[in-house]
Amino acid sequence: NNWIWMGDDFASPDTVAFKCALNARPMLSAVPAEISSFAKLLRAMGVRESFSGADYVRSLASMADAHGSAPLTPDRLELAIAMVQCVADDAAVTQSLAMFCPDNSGVMCPATELVFNDAPWMPAGAFNSDDFCFVHPKISIDVGDLVGVRSLRRQLLLKNSDLLDMGLQDAEAFGQSESLTGRLRNILELYPDGPGIINEMIQNADDARATEVTILVNRKSYPSSSLLSPQMASWQGPAIYFHNNAVFRPQDFANLTRIGQGSKLDCLGKTGKFGLGFNAVYHFTDLPSFVSGEYLAYFDPHTSFLPGATLQHPGLRIKFTRNNIGTQFPDQMLPYMLMGCDLQSHYQGTLFRFPLRSPDVAKKSEVKKDAYSVKELQDLVESFRRVAPDALLFLKHIRTIKICDLGPDDDAPKLVYQVSVKADPPQENQKFFTIPSFVEGPPSAPISKDTFFQVLRKCPSEKLPHSEMTVVIEESDSQGLTSSTTWAVSSAIGSGRAKDIAVHAKTAHLRLVPWAGVAAMLARESQTGKDHVGEVKGRAFCFL
């Protein structure tokens, strides 16, 4: 065997190099100056020009093996930290070889068993420190992340989340994995910006059998320190919210993850059941989210903001009733503390939050290159407000729509507009459900498309449901001004040719539902008195 005299000991040539960034003797050594003139001989013996990242990684493993569970001496500890920092940028090595790092007690441990504290804001008691082994504080978060040390934020999320395939044990990535940014960009061309986006959200709430919807323009910006990831700071600004008083069912979560796969066809009472229409919200944002029941869910089509989001599952669903996630990530959760939501107890409703795309984010967005301003949002809501009464004429379950505003200095949302519909007389309220119950079935057991078409095919035309009723739509604003309109509304499941097209073998695959309605205004009344209705003004609607 070849051996090289190092001045006070012998070393194997494979542990010696002409250049050595660190004094790691006896594991790795530089050629002593007194024998450097014999370079040709030394190279022939196997001495290299310099050490590779793999040499330092193997040296760290050697230190771990030699010391076991005993802490390193101070000089060995400094050397170990230096070697970890030296190899951090060599991803090919750190990902292919077993990496060891010192913990906060100076004991060498596998990097994947250690955690770096990227949540320094968390108070004592926010999590059980015995559940984690922290890396030595002299190893930075950036270096730790590069060598395989885990993020405390992500590990806490793991305990609170449901994972489908995010690389974290027992958590769930939740998202629209079908096509991501390119498909979303194409969908936005089908759904132009405008009040139709708000109609989509209201229709989704109606499909979920909600009876009330609130639209909130939130002009606040929230702190951005204690977030799920630093990148989430881009979405702490103004947002539009949609609240309804229905809770998501398991199939609703599943349907929302698909981009236009026709999931709304599964339940025929759905006029826009979380299909293509929901994705119109990407006009506003690149990071939609919502709270419902026990869950807080985020979508991240770019996989650039959420920790752990992947192209296969670009989102995360967090079960907030399982742990104190509100204490662990207070800034992240603060924007959701509205409309009765406390992110601790079961939320009896659904609260969507769509933070507006800022100019800086828009430059990098692959979904839409246009920012969305608060002024544009206010104009959008105002344009919807003008047609809101019409929307209530043919909705199946929703009876009230509210519009609220939350200014930068406001403590609570302020009601600026409300519109509601009621039967006249009230005793005829059950007529609202004549056709929905035939198409949808009872809330406890909604019927499938196949069941509906079987019933429709067998039902004699004279027994198909129809409804005629009088409704009153009342409006009020923040100044207390009120007005009302009275309408005659007629709805029916079509017979004859309409039914034939729906059930015929050649067209049944289209799943057309011959459900239509018409309405005529009978009277208009405001604080100044009744207005004369001259030519009858009507509306028509078809659910298909």
C-alpha positions as CSV (number, residue, x, y, z in Angstrom):
1,N,0.0,0.0,0.0
2,N,1.1,3.6,-0.7
3,W,1.4,5.9,2.2
4,I,2.3,9.6,2.3
5,W,4.2,11.3,5.2
6,M,2.2,14.3,6.4
7,G,4.8,15.6,8.8
8,D,3.4,13.9,12.0
9,D,1.6,10.9,10.6
10,F,1.0,8.8,7.5
11,A,-2.1,9.2,5.3
12,S,-3.5,7.2,2.4
13,P,-3.2,8.9,-1.0
14,D,-7.0,8.9,-1.4
15,T,-7.4,11.2,1.6
16,V,-4.8,13.7,0.3
17,A,-5.3,16.5,-2.3
18,F,-3.1,19.3,-3.5
19,K,-6.0,21.7,-2.7
20,C,-8.2,21.3,0.4
21,A,-10.7,24.0,1.3
22,L,-11.0,22.7,4.8
23,N,-8.6,21.3,7.4
24,A,-10.4,18.1,7.9
25,R,-7.5,15.9,9.1
26,P,-7.2,13.0,9.5
27,M,-10.1,12.4,7.1
28,L,-9.1,14.8,4.4
29,S,-5.7,16.5,4.2
30,A,-3.8,18.9,1.9
31,V,-0.3,18.0,0.6
32,P,2.3,19.5,3.0
33,A,4.4,22.3,1.5
34,E,7.7,20.5,2.1
35,I,6.7,17.6,-0.3
36,S,4.7,19.6,-2.8
37,S,7.8,19.6,-5.2
38,F,7.2,15.9,-5.7
39,A,3.9,16.5,-7.4
40,K,4.6,14.1,-10.3
41,L,5.3,11.3,-7.8
42,L,2.3,12.2,-5.6
43,R,-0.1,12.1,-8.6
44,A,1.3,8.7,-9.6
45,M,0.5,7.5,-6.1
46,G,-3.1,8.7,-6.5
47,V,-3.2,12.2,-4.9
48,R,-5.9,14.3,-6.5
49,E,-6.0,18.0,-7.3
50,S,-8.9,18.7,-5.0
51,F,-11.7,16.9,-3.1
52,S,-15.2,16.4,-4.4
53,G,-18.4,17.0,-2.6
54,A,-18.8,13.2,-2.2
55,D,-15.5,13.2,-0.2
56,Y,-17.0,15.7,2.3
57,V,-20.3,13.8,2.5
58,R,-18.4,10.5,3.3
59,S,-16.3,12.3,5.9
60,L,-19.5,13.5,7.6
61,A,-20.8,9.9,7.6
62,S,-17.4,8.8,9.0
63,M,-17.7,11.4,11.9
64,A,-21.3,10.2,12.6
65,D,-20.1,6.6,12.7
66,A,-17.1,7.4,15.0
67,H,-19.0,9.5,17.5
68,G,-22.4,7.7,17.6
69,S,-24.8,9.4,19.9
70,A,-22.0,11.4,21.6
71,P,-21.7,15.1,20.9
72,L,-18.8,16.3,18.7
73,T,-16.0,18.1,20.3
74,P,-16.0,21.9,19.6
75,D,-13.4,21.7,16.9
76,R,-15.0,18.7,15.2
77,L,-18.4,20.4,15.4
78,E,-17.1,23.5,13.6
79,L,-15.5,21.2,11.0
80,A,-18.8,19.3,10.5
81,I,-20.7,22.6,10.1
82,A,-18.2,23.9,7.6
83,M,-18.3,20.6,5.5
84,V,-22.1,20.8,5.4
85,Q,-22.0,24.4,4.1
86,C,-19.3,23.3,1.6
87,V,-21.4,20.6,0.0
88,A,-24.8,22.4,0.2
89,D,-24.8,23.5,-3.5
90,D,-23.8,20.1,-4.8
91,A,-27.3,18.7,-5.2
92,A,-26.2,15.6,-7.1
93,V,-24.1,14.5,-4.1
94,T,-26.4,15.5,-1.3
95,Q,-29.4,13.8,-2.9
96,S,-27.6,10.6,-3.9
97,L,-25.6,9.9,-0.7
98,A,-26.6,9.6,2.9
99,M,-26.2,13.1,4.4
100,F,-25.4,13.7,8.1
101,C,-25.6,17.0,10.0
102,P,-25.1,18.0,13.6
103,D,-28.2,18.6,15.7
104,N,-28.6,21.4,18.2
105,S,-26.7,19.3,20.8
106,G,-23.8,18.6,18.4
107,V,-24.8,14.9,17.7
108,M,-24.5,13.8,14.1
109,C,-27.8,12.7,12.7
110,P,-29.2,11.9,9.2
111,A,-30.3,15.2,7.6
112,T,-33.7,13.8,6.8
113,E,-34.4,13.3,10.5
114,L,-33.6,16.9,11.4
115,V,-35.8,20.0,11.2
116,F,-34.8,23.6,10.8
117,N,-36.9,26.3,12.5
118,D,-38.4,28.4,9.8
119,A,-41.2,29.5,12.1
120,P,-39.4,31.6,14.8
121,W,-42.6,33.5,15.6
122,M,-44.3,30.5,17.2
123,P,-44.7,30.9,20.9
124,A,-43.8,28.2,23.4
125,G,-46.5,25.6,23.4
126,A,-47.6,26.2,19.8
127,F,-46.2,22.8,19.1
128,N,-44.6,19.9,21.0
129,S,-40.8,20.4,20.7
130,D,-40.2,16.8,21.7
131,D,-41.7,15.8,18.3
132,F,-38.8,17.3,16.4
133,C,-35.0,17.1,16.4
134,F,-33.6,20.5,15.3
135,V,-30.5,21.0,13.2
136,H,-27.6,23.0,14.7
137,P,-28.5,26.7,14.7
138,K,-25.3,27.5,12.8
139,I,-26.6,25.7,9.8
140,S,-28.9,28.2,8.0
141,I,-32.4,27.5,6.7
142,D,-31.1,27.8,3.1
143,V,-28.3,25.4,3.7
144,G,-30.5,23.0,5.7
145,D,-33.0,22.9,2.9
146,L,-30.4,22.1,0.3
147,V,-29.0,19.2,2.2
148,G,-32.3,17.5,3.0
149,V,-33.2,19.0,6.5
150,R,-37.0,19.3,6.8
151,S,-38.9,22.5,7.3
152,L,-40.7,22.9,10.6
153,R,-43.6,24.7,8.8
154,R,-44.1,21.7,6.5
155,Q,-43.9,19.2,9.3
156,L,-46.5,21.1,11.2
157,L,-48.7,21.2,8.1
158,L,-48.2,17.4,7.8
159,K,-49.8,17.0,11.2
160,N,-52.8,19.1,10.1
161,S,-53.3,18.2,6.5
162,D,-54.6,15.4,4.3
163,L,-52.1,14.2,1.8
164,L,-52.8,12.6,-1.5
165,D,-49.3,12.6,-3.0
166,M,-47.1,15.4,-1.7
167,G,-44.1,13.3,-0.4
168,L,-45.2,13.9,3.2
169,Q,-46.5,11.1,5.3
170,D,-50.2,11.2,6.2
171,A,-51.2,14.5,4.6
172,E,-53.2,15.3,1.5
173,A,-52.3,17.4,-1.5
174,F,-55.5,18.7,-3.0
175,G,-55.8,20.4,-6.3
176,Q,-56.7,20.7,-9.9
177,S,-54.1,18.3,-11.3
178,E,-55.7,17.8,-14.6
179,S,-54.0,20.5,-16.7
180,L,-52.8,23.5,-14.7
181,T,-51.8,26.9,-16.1
182,G,-52.1,26.3,-19.8
183,R,-55.6,24.8,-19.6
184,L,-56.6,27.6,-17.2
185,R,-55.4,30.2,-19.6
186,N,-57.5,28.6,-22.3
187,I,-60.6,28.4,-20.0
188,L,-60.4,32.1,-19.3
189,E,-60.9,32.8,-23.0
190,L,-64.2,30.9,-22.7
191,Y,-65.3,32.8,-19.6
192,P,-64.6,36.5,-20.2
193,D,-64.1,38.8,-17.2
194,G,-67.4,40.4,-16.0
195,P,-70.3,39.9,-13.7
196,G,-70.7,36.4,-15.1
197,I,-67.9,35.3,-12.8
198,I,-70.0,36.3,-9.8
199,N,-73.0,34.5,-11.3
200,E,-70.9,31.4,-11.4
201,M,-70.1,31.6,-7.7
202,I,-73.7,32.2,-6.8
203,Q,-74.8,29.3,-9.0
204,N,-72.3,27.0,-7.3
205,A,-73.7,28.0,-3.9
206,D,-77.2,27.4,-5.2
207,D,-76.1,23.9,-6.4
208,A,-74.9,23.2,-2.8
209,R,-78.4,24.2,-1.6
210,A,-77.3,27.3,0.2
211,T,-80.0,29.8,1.0
212,E,-77.8,33.0,1.4
213,V,-74.7,34.3,-0.3
214,T,-72.6,37.2,0.8
215,I,-70.0,39.0,-1.5
216,L,-67.3,40.8,0.3
217,V,-64.8,43.3,-1.1
218,N,-61.9,43.2,1.4
219,R,-59.5,46.1,0.8
220,K,-57.3,45.2,3.7
221,S,-53.7,44.0,3.5
222,Y,-52.5,41.5,6.1
223,P,-49.1,40.9,7.8
224,S,-46.8,38.4,6.0
225,S,-44.4,37.0,8.6
226,S,-46.0,33.8,10.0
227,L,-47.1,32.2,6.7
228,L,-47.1,28.7,5.3
229,S,-44.2,29.7,3.1
230,P,-42.5,33.0,2.4
231,Q,-43.9,33.0,-1.1
232,M,-47.4,33.2,0.2
233,A,-46.7,36.8,1.1
234,S,-47.8,37.7,-2.5
235,W,-51.4,36.9,-1.6
236,Q,-51.9,38.8,1.7
237,G,-53.5,41.8,0.0
238,P,-57.0,42.8,-1.0
239,A,-59.4,40.1,-2.0
240,I,-62.9,39.2,-3.0
241,Y,-64.8,36.8,-0.8
242,F,-67.9,34.7,-1.4
243,H,-69.7,33.2,1.6
244,N,-72.6,30.9,1.6
245,N,-74.4,28.9,4.4
246,A,-73.9,25.4,2.9
247,V,-71.0,23.0,3.8
248,F,-69.0,21.2,1.2
249,R,-69.6,17.5,0.9
250,P,-66.8,15.0,0.0
251,Q,-67.9,14.9,-3.6
252,D,-67.8,18.7,-3.8
253,F,-64.1,18.6,-2.8
254,A,-63.4,16.0,-5.5
255,N,-65.4,18.0,-8.2
256,L,-63.6,21.2,-7.4
257,T,-60.2,19.6,-8.2
258,R,-61.2,18.9,-11.8
259,I,-61.0,21.4,-14.6
260,G,-64.0,21.0,-16.8
261,Q,-64.4,17.2,-16.7
262,G,-68.1,17.5,-16.7
263,S,-68.5,16.6,-13.0
264,K,-71.7,18.7,-12.8
265,L,-73.4,16.1,-14.9
266,D,-73.3,13.6,-12.0
267,C,-76.1,15.6,-10.2
268,L,-78.5,17.1,-12.7
269,G,-79.7,19.8,-10.3
270,K,-76.3,21.5,-10.9
271,T,-76.4,24.3,-13.4
272,G,-72.6,24.8,-13.1
273,K,-71.4,22.4,-10.5
274,F,-67.8,23.2,-10.0
275,G,-67.0,22.5,-13.6
276,L,-65.4,24.9,-16.0
277,G,-67.2,27.9,-14.5
278,F,-65.4,27.9,-11.2
279,N,-62.2,28.4,-13.0
280,A,-63.3,31.9,-14.1
281,V,-62.1,33.1,-10.7
282,Y,-58.5,32.9,-12.1
283,H,-59.3,36.2,-13.7
284,F,-58.8,37.6,-10.2
285,T,-56.1,35.4,-8.7
286,D,-53.5,32.6,-9.1
287,L,-54.2,31.3,-5.6
288,P,-57.9,30.6,-4.8
289,S,-58.8,29.2,-1.4
290,F,-61.8,28.4,0.7
291,V,-62.9,27.3,4.2
292,S,-65.7,24.8,4.6
293,G,-66.6,22.5,7.5
294,E,-63.3,21.4,9.0
295,Y,-61.1,22.2,6.1
296,L,-59.1,25.1,4.6
297,A,-58.1,24.4,1.0
298,Y,-55.7,26.1,-1.3
299,F,-55.1,25.8,-5.1
300,D,-51.7,26.7,-6.5
301,P,-51.6,25.9,-10.3
302,H,-48.1,27.3,-10.6
303,T,-46.9,25.2,-7.7
304,S,-44.8,28.3,-6.7
305,F,-46.5,29.4,-3.5
306,L,-47.7,26.5,-1.4
307,P,-45.1,24.4,0.4
308,G,-45.0,20.9,-1.2
309,A,-47.4,21.6,-4.1
310,T,-46.5,19.5,-7.1
311,L,-47.7,19.4,-10.7
312,Q,-49.7,16.2,-9.9
313,H,-51.4,17.8,-6.8
314,P,-51.1,21.6,-6.9
315,G,-52.9,22.3,-3.7
316,L,-53.3,21.5,0.0
317,R,-56.3,20.8,2.2
318,I,-55.7,21.5,5.9
319,K,-57.9,20.1,8.6
320,F,-57.8,23.0,11.0
321,T,-59.9,21.4,13.7
322,R,-57.2,18.8,14.3
323,N,-54.6,21.2,15.7
324,N,-53.9,24.8,16.6
325,I,-52.9,25.9,13.1
326,G,-54.2,29.4,13.8
327,T,-51.6,29.8,16.5
328,Q,-48.8,28.3,14.4
329,F,-49.5,30.4,11.3
330,P,-51.4,33.5,12.6
331,D,-50.7,35.8,9.7
332,Q,-51.7,33.2,7.2
333,M,-55.0,32.5,8.9
334,L,-55.9,36.1,9.8
335,P,-57.6,36.9,6.4
336,Y,-60.1,34.0,7.1
337,M,-61.3,35.3,10.5
338,L,-64.5,36.7,8.9
339,M,-68.1,35.7,8.5
340,G,-68.1,33.7,11.7
341,C,-65.0,31.7,10.8
342,D,-62.5,31.1,13.7
343,L,-60.5,28.2,12.1
344,Q,-60.9,26.3,15.3
345,S,-64.4,24.9,15.4
346,H,-66.4,23.3,12.6
347,Y,-67.4,26.1,10.1
348,Q,-71.1,25.8,9.2
349,G,-70.7,27.4,5.8
350,T,-68.3,27.9,2.9
351,L,-66.0,31.0,2.6
352,F,-64.1,31.4,-0.7
353,R,-61.2,33.9,-0.7
354,F,-59.7,35.1,-4.0
355,P,-56.8,37.5,-3.3
356,L,-56.2,39.9,-6.2
357,R,-53.2,39.3,-8.6
358,S,-50.8,42.2,-8.0
359,P,-48.7,43.7,-10.8
360,D,-45.5,42.0,-9.6
361,V,-47.2,38.6,-9.6
362,A,-48.9,39.2,-12.9
363,K,-45.5,39.6,-14.7
364,K,-44.7,36.0,-13.8
365,S,-48.1,34.5,-14.1
366,E,-48.7,31.8,-16.7
367,V,-52.5,32.0,-16.3
368,K,-53.0,35.7,-16.9
369,K,-50.6,38.6,-17.3
370,D,-53.1,41.2,-16.1
371,A,-53.2,42.5,-12.6
372,Y,-56.6,43.0,-10.9
373,S,-57.1,46.2,-9.0
374,V,-59.5,47.1,-6.1
375,K,-61.1,49.6,-8.4
376,E,-61.7,47.0,-11.1
377,L,-63.1,44.7,-8.4
378,Q,-65.5,47.4,-7.1
379,D,-66.7,48.1,-10.7
380,L,-67.3,44.4,-11.2
381,V,-69.4,44.0,-8.1
382,E,-71.3,47.2,-8.9
383,S,-72.1,45.8,-12.4
384,F,-73.4,42.6,-10.7
385,R,-75.5,44.6,-8.3
386,R,-77.5,46.0,-11.2
387,V,-78.5,42.5,-12.3
388,A,-78.7,40.8,-8.9
389,P,-82.5,40.9,-8.6
390,D,-82.8,39.1,-11.9
391,A,-80.5,36.3,-10.6
392,L,-82.9,35.6,-7.8
393,L,-85.9,34.9,-10.1
394,F,-84.7,31.5,-11.1
395,L,-82.3,30.3,-8.5
396,K,-83.4,27.1,-6.8
397,H,-82.4,27.6,-3.2
398,I,-80.8,31.0,-2.6
399,R,-83.2,33.6,-1.3
400,T,-80.8,36.4,-0.2
401,I,-77.7,38.0,-1.7
402,K,-75.7,40.5,0.3
403,I,-72.8,42.7,-0.7
404,C,-70.3,44.0,1.9
405,D,-67.2,46.1,2.1
406,L,-64.2,46.0,4.4
407,G,-62.0,49.0,4.3
408,P,-58.3,49.1,5.3
409,D,-59.2,50.5,8.7
410,D,-62.5,48.7,9.3
411,D,-62.9,46.2,12.1
412,A,-65.8,44.4,10.5
413,P,-67.5,44.2,7.1
414,K,-70.2,46.8,6.4
415,L,-73.4,45.8,4.5
416,V,-73.8,48.0,1.4
417,Y,-76.5,46.2,-0.5
418,Q,-79.0,43.4,0.1
419,V,-81.6,41.8,-2.2
420,S,-84.0,39.0,-1.2
421,V,-86.9,37.1,-2.7
422,K,-90.0,35.7,-1.0
423,A,-93.2,34.0,-2.1
424,D,-96.4,36.1,-2.2
425,P,-98.3,35.0,-0.2
426,P,-95.6,33.4,2.1
427,Q,-97.7,30.3,2.4
428,E,-96.7,29.4,-1.2
429,N,-93.0,29.2,-0.3
430,Q,-93.0,25.4,-1.0
431,K,-93.6,26.2,-4.7
432,F,-89.9,27.2,-4.9
433,F,-89.0,23.5,-4.5
434,T,-91.5,21.9,-6.9
435,I,-89.1,21.4,-9.8
436,P,-85.8,21.2,-7.9
437,S,-87.0,18.3,-5.8
438,F,-88.1,16.4,-9.0
439,V,-84.7,17.0,-10.6
440,E,-82.3,16.8,-7.6
441,G,-84.1,14.5,-5.2
442,P,-84.1,15.1,-1.4
443,P,-81.0,16.8,0.2
444,S,-80.2,13.5,2.0
445,A,-80.1,11.5,-1.2
446,P,-79.6,13.5,-4.4
447,I,-80.4,11.5,-7.4
448,S,-77.9,10.6,-10.2
449,K,-78.3,11.6,-13.8
450,D,-79.2,8.0,-14.8
451,T,-81.9,7.9,-12.2
452,F,-83.4,11.2,-13.3
453,F,-83.5,10.2,-16.9
454,Q,-85.2,6.9,-16.0
455,V,-87.8,8.8,-14.1
456,L,-88.2,11.4,-16.9
457,R,-88.5,8.7,-19.6
458,K,-91.3,7.0,-17.7
459,C,-93.2,10.0,-16.5
460,P,-96.3,10.9,-18.5
461,S,-96.1,14.4,-19.9
462,E,-99.2,15.5,-18.0
463,K,-97.5,14.6,-14.7
464,L,-94.3,16.5,-15.3
465,P,-93.9,19.2,-12.6
466,H,-94.6,22.8,-13.3
467,S,-94.9,25.8,-11.0
468,E,-96.7,29.2,-11.2
469,M,-96.1,31.6,-8.3
470,T,-95.9,35.3,-7.5
471,V,-92.6,36.5,-5.9
472,V,-91.5,39.8,-4.3
473,I,-87.9,40.9,-4.7
474,E,-86.8,43.5,-2.1
475,E,-83.7,45.6,-2.3
476,S,-82.0,47.8,0.3
477,D,-78.7,49.7,0.4
478,S,-76.4,51.2,3.1
479,Q,-78.5,54.4,3.2
480,G,-81.6,52.4,4.1
481,L,-83.3,53.1,0.8
482,T,-85.5,50.2,-0.2
483,S,-87.5,49.2,-3.3
484,S,-89.4,46.1,-4.4
485,T,-90.7,44.4,-7.5
486,T,-93.4,41.9,-7.9
487,W,-93.1,39.1,-10.5
488,A,-95.1,36.3,-11.9
489,V,-92.8,33.3,-12.4
490,S,-93.6,30.2,-14.3
491,S,-91.2,27.2,-14.4
492,A,-91.6,23.7,-15.9
493,I,-90.0,20.5,-17.0
494,G,-90.8,20.5,-20.7
495,S,-92.9,17.9,-22.4
496,G,-93.4,17.0,-26.0
497,R,-90.4,17.7,-28.3
498,A,-88.3,19.0,-25.4
499,K,-88.7,15.7,-23.4
500,D,-88.2,13.6,-26.6
501,I,-84.8,15.3,-27.3
502,A,-83.7,14.7,-23.6
503,V,-84.5,11.0,-23.5
504,H,-84.0,9.9,-27.2
505,A,-81.3,7.3,-27.7
506,K,-79.5,9.5,-30.2
507,T,-79.4,12.6,-28.0
508,A,-79.5,11.1,-24.4
509,H,-75.7,11.3,-24.2
510,L,-76.0,15.1,-24.2
511,R,-77.8,14.9,-20.8
512,L,-80.1,17.8,-21.7
513,V,-82.6,18.7,-19.0
514,P,-85.7,20.4,-20.4
515,W,-86.1,22.8,-17.4
516,A,-87.1,26.4,-18.3
517,G,-88.7,29.4,-16.7
518,V,-90.2,32.8,-17.6
519,A,-91.0,35.8,-15.4
520,A,-93.0,39.0,-15.9
521,M,-92.8,42.1,-13.7
522,L,-96.2,43.0,-12.3
523,A,-95.4,46.0,-10.1
524,R,-92.5,48.2,-8.9
525,E,-92.5,50.0,-5.6
526,S,-90.0,52.4,-3.9
527,Q,-90.1,54.8,-1.0
528,T,-91.7,57.3,-3.3
529,G,-94.6,55.0,-4.0
530,K,-95.7,52.5,-6.6
531,D,-94.5,53.0,-10.2
532,H,-96.7,52.3,-13.1
533,V,-95.5,49.3,-15.1
534,G,-96.4,49.9,-18.7
535,E,-95.2,47.4,-21.2
536,V,-94.6,44.1,-19.4
537,K,-90.9,43.4,-18.8
538,G,-90.0,39.8,-18.8
539,R,-87.1,37.4,-18.2
540,A,-86.5,33.9,-19.5
541,F,-84.2,31.2,-18.3
542,C,-83.2,27.6,-19.3
543,F,-81.1,25.3,-17.1
544,L,-80.3,22.7,-19.8
